[in-house]
Amino acid sequence: MADPAPIDPTAASPLNPTAASPLNPTAASLLGFLHHGPQSGWDLTVTAQECIGGFWSVTRSQVYRELAGLARAGLVRELPTEARDRKPYDLTDAGRDAFARWIAELPGPEVIRHPLLLFLSFGDHVPSARLTEAIEQHRTAHRENLARYRASVELVTDPYAAATLDFGISYEEMVLAWLDRLPW
């Protein structure tokens, strides 16, 4: 009788339900944050806003939805509820493995979703005063982001976070220079 085929630990099975379905980036980021220890959905939302909110949109509802899916898949486990009804989640070994598989893949190309660019692309339908208002609103927001990022430079010691922060500063400077060149 022939030897059975070797078991593929990355193949989907009842014991490994997530292997065939790769993590989405938001779920993977939550697993990444949980490497630092258990956190509640609220804590993860705050962490995501602080760490990746400048370049990756994560809403509170997304965090809770992803946590529920990660728990069903056995990648995180719920811990006993703490004060203020906060339910912490802890990373499981399967979650560490899933994150390791996700982080081993090269990232795909970025997709620009910039509301002002969409608005400007239809600028011939927008009254001049409204166009100016939109541009000024964005200019203010980008100045505030730049000031916040610059104020954080001295606080960041992790070289990977520093590289991300440097990108944020460069991005805000570029957007502000572009806004200054607009004719409106």
N, C-alpha and C positions, 0 to 999 in steps of 0.2 A: 504494500500500500504506500502511495506517495505521501511525503510529508505535507502537512497542511501549509497553505500560503502563510508567509510571515504576517503578523499583525501590524497594521499601519497605525501608529498612535495618533496620527493626524486625521484619520478617517472618522466620519460621523458614526456614532453609535449611541445607544441609550446612556452609556457611561461617559461619553464624550460628545454631547449634543452640539457644542459650538464649533467643533473642529472644521466642519464643512462650510460654516457660515462665518466669514470673517467679521471681525468687529468693525463697527463704524467708528470714525474718529472721535466722536463725542463719548461713546461708551469706553473706548480705549483710554481717553484722557482721564475719565473717572477712575479706571483701574490704575492708571499711573499715579494719580493723587493718593489713592489708597495704599500705595507702597509706603507712604509716610506714617501709616497707622489708621485705625478706624476713624471714620467721620460720618456725620449724619448727612442727609440730603441737603439740609440748610448749609452745613459747613462746606460741603462740596460745591454748592452754588457760589458761595462767597469765594472759595479758593479759585474756582474757575474764573470768576469775574476779575479777581486780582492778578492771576497768573497768565491767563490766556484771553481774557475778555477784550483786549485791544485788537485781537486778530482772529478770534474764533468765537462766534456767537453761541452762548449756552444759556438757555432759560431755565428757570426753576422747574417748570413742568417737564422739560426735557430730562433734567437730572433725575427727577422721581420716576419718570417713565423708563429711562435707561437702567436705573437701579433695580426696578422691578424685574426687567428682563434679565439683567445680570444675575439676580438672585434665583430666578427660575432656571437659568442655565447652570447654576452651581458655581459661578465665578466670584460671587460675593456671598456672604452670609449675614443675616440680620443678627445684631446683638440685642441684649435687653434694652428696653426703652429707658432713656435718661431723663433728666429734668426737662421741663417744658415740652414733654412728649417727643423729644428728639430720639429718633431711632438710628443708632450708629450702624454702619456696615463695615465689615472686615473683608479683606481680600483673602480668597482661598488659594490653595496651590494651583487649582485649575485656572483661576483668574490670573495668577502670576504667569502660568504657561501661555494662556491666551494673549496676554499683554506682550510677552516675549515674542510670540509669533507675529503679532501686529507690528511691533517696533522693529522687527527684523526686515520688514518690507520697506522698500523705498517709497517715499511719499509721492502721490500723484501731482499733476500740475494744479496750480491754484486757479480758482474761479473767482473772478472779480464780480462782486455784487456791491455796487456803490450807488446808493439811492440818488445822489446828486448827479452822477453821470447819466443815469436813466432819465432824470428830470431834464437835464440839459439837452439830451438827444432829441427832445420834443420842444426845445426852446422857442421855436417859431410859433408855438401855440400859447406861449406864456407871456402875459403882460410884462413889460420892462421892469416895473417897480417890484413885481412878485419875484422875478428872476434875481434882482439885486438882493431882495430880502432872503431868498434861499442861499445865495452865495455868502452873504454876511453871517447867516446862522451857522453855516458850515465853517467859515473862517474862525468864528468864535470857538466852536467846538474843537477845532484842530489846534488852536492856540492853547486852549485849556489842556488838551491831551499832551501837547509838547511840554508845557510847564510841569505837568504831573510826572511825565517820564523823566525829565531832566532832574527833578527833585528826588527821584528814586535812584539815580545813578550811584550815589555814595552808599546806599543801603544794600545794593546787590553784590554779593560775593561769589555766587555760583557762576562759573564762566558761561554756562549754557543760557542761564537766565540773562546774563549780561549781553550776550550776543542777540537774544530776542529783544531786549530793551534797546540796544543799539539800532536794530532794524526799525523799531517803533519810532525812535527819535528821527532817524533818516527819512522814514515815511512821512511823518508829520511835517518835517521841513520841506520835503518835496511837494506835498499837497499845498502847503501855504504858498510856496513859490509859484506853483501852477495857478492857484486862485488869484494871486497878485497879477498874473499875466492876462487874466480874462478881461475882455473889454467892457464888462458890465459892472 
